[in-house]
Amino acid sequence: MSRLVRELGKSKVMKILITGGHLTPALSCMDWIAQNQPSDKLIFVGREFSQDLLKQEAVEKYEVEKRKIPFIAFSAVRLGRDFYTHFFRELSRFFQSIKTAKKIILQQKPTVILSFGGYVAVPFAIAGFLTKTPIVTHEQTLTTGFANQLIGFFAKKIAVSFEQSKNEFPNTKTIVTGNPLRAGVFLSRHQKPNWLPKEITKPILLVLGGNQGSQVLNELIINSLTEITKDWLVVHQCGRPTTVRDYFKALSTAKSHLPHEQQDNYFVHEWMDEEDLFWLYRNAIGAISRSGANATQEIAVAGLPAIFVPIPNSHKDEQYKNARWLVDIGAAILIEQAGLSQEVLMLALDKIQLMQKPMREALSKLKFEKDAAAKLYELIKAAI
């Protein structure tokens, strides 16, 4: 046990309201607090739908309630293009969301609000300021959006994952803690998922589209499934259904059309529990993934060579930058979405197999902060 954890063991009991759009570091902090500060009370306020118009159910409720932590559904206004296109309508909704956030704070009476950024957390930052509830926020990415800069204005303390991100916030209240990654990703041994075959004779390929799934990656796999499953055992997290498309159903149908001997080489899930995911991180030969901050860092910690397909036109090219630093050290392959095709993918998969050893060696030299959650907790104490 580190000195920091021992010192924090003497902490005063707190009630922490956690909110924000970056789920993985929030879960990491919840797990750390549950293990190291079990007397603290936690509440999570999050989205019911990850895509409101498409009615795609968010995974927040499932993951939070699995940890036996109270979940409060909350609807917020995205501070994007639609906000300015329908300014007066969205402004009214925005003020209503602040009013609702204030009501939740007054009902729950948290000691502190811990924000993990994004539009969901903005009303709580403002309502926390109005109710004089201390706010701590964490920025996980290399780049900072408008919502997080606004939250930072109201926050008493700001945690960032990278040294270069400090320039985005006031220096006097900004601390580098690192990104709280889930503890299991640092462990090399996990229990094999019981839904995989006992005997695995082909290299495992892990396909990830983030919390919401990825339409582009899902379509790519549908079109490439016959070829890929000749040489790979593919495990695919495709995302929950929307009002437009049920990719789990579409991919399951595509599986049923495979030659019989290849059907056992494809497993598709809407969402994977972290216990299964951590085993796959350590036992797969390669991954195909979008390049969000958490996905790139967890894959890198696990030492898994990957093909990253950044979301184009993400804020300040955030996803491109997340993947680029791993490409630059020879640990990953980057394919821009405009150039993505079955032929390009198959060539990249061949390269992953060919370059296994040097890519894993490059990944093994990287260092990641293991005590980020403990450092963030120390910042919470400082804020109150």
N, C-alpha and C positions, 0 to 999 in steps of 0.2 A: 504494500500500500504506500502511495507517495506521501511525502510530507504535506503537500497541499490538501490531500484528501483527509489526512489525520486532523489537520487544523480545522477543516470545515465540519468535522464531526461534532464540534462544540457549538455549531450554529444555532441561533434562535429559530424556533419553529415558524414557518411561513406558509401563507396560502398564495400560490402562484397561478395567475391566469395566463395561459399560453395561447397564442393565436398567431396567424400568419400563413402565408402560402407555401413556404418551404417545409414540407412535412418531415423529410428524413432527419435533418438536424434537430427538429422538435422532438421526434421520437427518441433520438439518441439522448437528449437531455432528460426526457421523462424517465427513461430507463436508468440513467445515472442517478437521478434524484431518488427514485424508488429504491435503489440498492444502497445508496450512501446516506440519504437523508429521509428515511422512511416515515418520519413524523410529519414532514411537510405535506400539505394538501395541494393537489393539482386539479385544475379545471382546464379543459381545452375548448376553445370557441373556434369553429371552423365551418367550412362550406358543406352544404348538402349536395350541391352539384359542382363538379369541376368545370363543366361547360353549361351555363344556365340555359341558353337557347336550345341546345341539343339534349338537355336533361340527362347528361351523363353523371351517374352517381359518383361522388368523390369517395376515395378510399379512407379519408381521414376518420370517419365515424367507426369503420370496422377496426382500424389499427388502434385507435384510442380506447375504444370500449373493450377490445381484447386485453388491454392492460388494466382493465377495471378502473379507468379514470372517467369521470363525468364528461360527457360531450354535449355542447350547446350549439345547435345549428344557427348559423348567422348568414345573412345575405348582404353583400356589400356591392358597391358600384365600382366597376373597372374604370380606372383613370386613363383610358386610352382614347382612340379616335372617336368612338361612339359618344363619349362624354361630351366632346366639343360639338359633334354633329347634332346631338339632341340636348343642347346645353341646359335649357330651363327644366326639361323633364328630369334629366339626370341630376341636376343640382338639387332639385327637391328630394329625390331619392337619397342623395348623398347626405343631406341634413337629417333625413329620417334615420339613416343608418347610424349617425353619430348619437342621435337621441336614444336609439335602441341599445347601442353600446354603453351609453351612460347608465341606462336602466339596469343592464346586466352587471355593471361594476357596482352600482349601489346595492343590488340584491346580493351579490356574491361577496362583496367586501374583501377583495384580494389585498394582500400586503404589497404586491408588485405585479406589474404586467410585463410578461416576456414575449416580445414580438419576433417572429421570424419572417418579417417583411411581406411585401406585396400589398395589393389593394385591400385584402381582407383586414389587415392590421391597421390601416390608416384611421378608420373611425375610432378604434380603441386608443390609438395614440392621442388623438384630440380629446376624446372623452376622459382619458386618464389624466391629461393635463388639467381639464376643467374640474375634475374631482380630486385633484392633488394626489393622485396615485402614481408612485414612481414607475417610470417606463424604462426598460432595458431592451435594446433591439440588436439583432444579429444580422450582419450582411454576409452571406455565404459566398457570393460570386466576386469575380475580379472587377466587374463593372457595377455601377449603382444606378438604378432607375429613379424616376421622379417620386414614386410612392415611398421608397426607402429613404430618400433624402428628406422628404416631408416628415416621415416618422422620426428620423434623426434629429430634426429641429426640436421636437417635443421631448425626446428621450433624455434622461439624466445620464445614461451611460450607453455607449455604442461599442459593440464587439464586431471585429472584422476578421475574415479568414486569412487575408493576405496583407503584407506590409504596404504594398502599393495602393491598397484600397483606403488607407488612412487619409489620403489627400482629398477624398470625396466628402469628408465630414470634419467638423470642428476638432482640432487636435487635442484640446483640453479634456474632452470627454470620450475619446476614442482609444480603444485598446485592441491589440492583436491577440486573439485567443486561439486562432485556428478554427477549422470547421469541425463541429461535433459529428464525427462519423459514428455509425452504430458499432458498438464494441465487438460484435461477432465478426465483423469484417477483418479484424486484426488476428483472428484465430485461424489456424491452418486446418484444424480437424472439426468436422461437423457430421451429423448423421445424414446418411444418404436418404433422399426422398423415397417414400415407400411406393410411389406411383411409377418410378423408373424400373426397367427390367433388371433382374438379378445379374444377368450377364450383359455387359455393355461391350460391344465389339467394334464400334465406330467412334471416332472423336466427337466430343460433344460441342455443339455450337449453341451459344446462348443469345437470344434475340430480345432486346429490351426497347420499349418505346416510352419509358417514363410512366408517371402516375396515370396519365390519360391515354396511354397507348399512342401509336403513331400511324396515321393513315398511310403515309408514304412507305414506311417499313412493312406494314401489313400487306399492302398491295404488292410490294416487291416479293414478299415471301409467297403469296398466293401464286404469282406468276413464275416463281423460281423453284417451287416446292419439289417438283418431280426431279429436277437436276440435283438440288442440294441433298436430298435424302438418299441419293445413290451412295454418297461418300460420308455423310455426317448424320449424327443423331441430333436433331434440332429441338431445343426447348424454347418456347416462344411465349413471352408475356405480351398480350395484344391489347389490353385495356377493356374497360367495361362498355356495354352497348350504349348507343345514342339513339335519338329519334330517327336518325338518317341511316345508320348502319350498325349491324351486330356483327363485328368482326370475328368474335369467337365462333358464331354459327357459320359464317362464311369460310373460315379457315378449317373448321371441323368438316365441312362439306368437301373442301379441297383435299383434305386428308383421306376421306372415304373414296376419292377418285384415284388415289395413288395405286400403283401396282401393289398387290397384297403383301409382298415381301418387304415393301418400303413403308407400309403404314405404321409399323412399330418403331420407325425412325423419326417420328414427329409427335411432339407433345405440346399442346397449346393451353394456356391458362389466361383468364382475364387479369388475374393478379396473383403473385406468388408470395407466400409467407416468407419472412426473412430467413427462417431456419433453412428452408429449401434453397433459397437464393444464395446464401453463404456457401453451401456445399457446392453449388454449381459454379460459383466464382472460383473455387479452388480446384475443381475437377474438370472444368471445360478446357478445351484447347483454344477457343477463340470466342469473341463476342461481336455482335452487331448492335449498335446503340446510338440513340441521340446523344448529344454531348452536354447535358446539363451538368452543373458543378458537382452534384453529389454522385451522379452516375460515373463521371470520369474519374473522380477521386476514389470511389469505392473499387472500381475496376482496377485502378492503378495499385492500390494498397494490396489487393488480392493477387497481383502479379499476373493478370490475365491480358494477353495481347488482344487488341480490339480494333474493329473498323468503326469509326465514328462518322455519322452523317448529321452535321449540324443543321438546326432549323435555320433556314435562310432569313435574313432581315431581322434576326433577333436583336434586342436592344444593344447598341454599341458592338454588334457582332460578338456578343457574349459567348454563344455556343461555339463559334469558330475558334475563339481564343482559348476556351476550355480544352478543346481537342488539340490545338496547335502545339502547345508546349510539350505534350506527350509525343506528337509526331516528330518534333524537332530533336528529341533525344533518342529517336529510333525505336519507340515503344508502342507505336500505334500507326494506323493508316487512316487518312482522312479522305472521304469522298464527298464532294459537294453535291447537294441534292439535284442540281440541274444536270449533272453528269452521271446520275445513278441509273444503272440498267442491270439486267441479269448477267450480261457478258462481263461488265466491269466488276460486279460482285463476285463472280466465280474466279476471276483473276486475283482479286484481293484475298479470297479465301485460300487460294493456292499459295499466295505469298505468306499468309499467316502460318500455314503449315511449314513452309520452307524456312521461315525466319524465327521459329519458336525460340530457339536458344538465345540468340542475341537480344530479342525483344524482352524476354523474361529477365535477362541479366541487366538490361537498362532499367527495368521496373524495380528490380531488387535494390538498386542504389538510391531510390527515392526515400525521403524521410517525411513522415506525416505526424502531426500532433496527436498524441493519444489522450492527453489530458484536457482537450478543448472544452468538454462539458464541465469539468471541475473548475477551469478558469472562468467560464461563463457564470457559473454559480457564485464564484468569488466576486464577480462584477455585480451580480444581483445584490449581494450583501452590501457592497459599497454604495449602491444606489439608494438603499433604504436607511 
